[in-house]
């Protein structure tokens, strides 16, 4: 789920990326994987920031560190 969210983020499919990142967060919470949870939450914030940007300023700036 986390990797899929990254792929969708790279493709500019931010709503799909957000959905998948939320699923990953939920799963990590259930299993108690705090390190992954932290990384996923950070990535989710980055995705949400991109969703809120005006569409004219969106360019791929993925640096490999999201999620």
Secondary structure, DSSP 8 states (H G I E B T S, - for coil): -HHHHHHHHHTT-HHHHHHHHHHHHHHHHHHT-HHHHHHHHHHHHHHHHHHHS-GGG------S---
